[in-house]
Amino acid sequence: MTVPTLMLGIKGPSEPHCYLGGSMVDQVNALISARRHRADFFRSDLFADPAWDILLDLTRAKLEGRRVSTSSVAAAVPQTTALRWIDMLADEGLLEKLRDPIDARRVFVTLTESATASMKEYLVSGSSHRFAIGGRCKRCGSADFVAPDNAIDESWITCDGCGQDIMTWKAFKTGALEVANAAFTKRLEIEP
Ligand SMILES: [Zn+2]
């Protein structure tokens, strides 16, 4: 597999933290922290999106095998708002509420199987972007390639012309880093 000859200037995934982690939990954590990070700069109520905050939080809990009670879901969402959205999302078939058999006042909430499947699909595929990597597809000659916006190490970069798998995101990152390092080292060399 040839290493891409050009990486500088490529439009990266829209949430740049996303592809640094290899696992799905890392990816969800990155999405959550990117949203929190925004609140350091702007009033967070400008971007209120409680349904998504709740889905992300419950996805993380599911991937980590943790149970979450309705009173501790999505720290970023005010509790009364969270409870209202939990009911709406449950009506949509995305969440299930389970009463704690030991403490009847406590209710756990979890993603349904279909919501879990959709979230996993979202994390693996997501939307994609086209870019050029300074080479052409051997099969069809296209110079355009496609990578998912939420690429993880195992995601494939494919040919935009024929759909051929070109290389994994991990292989691309490694290659791109080598090229960038070489260019950087060259700049650091002292002029004679
Ligand atoms: Zn092709």
Boltz pocket constraint, residues with backbone or C-beta under 6 A from the ligand:
constraints:
  - pocket:
      binder: B
      contacts: [[A, 137], [A, 138], [A, 139], [A, 140], [A, 141], [A, 142], [A, 159], [A, 160], [A, 161], [A, 162], [A, 163], [A, 164]]
      max_distance: 6.0
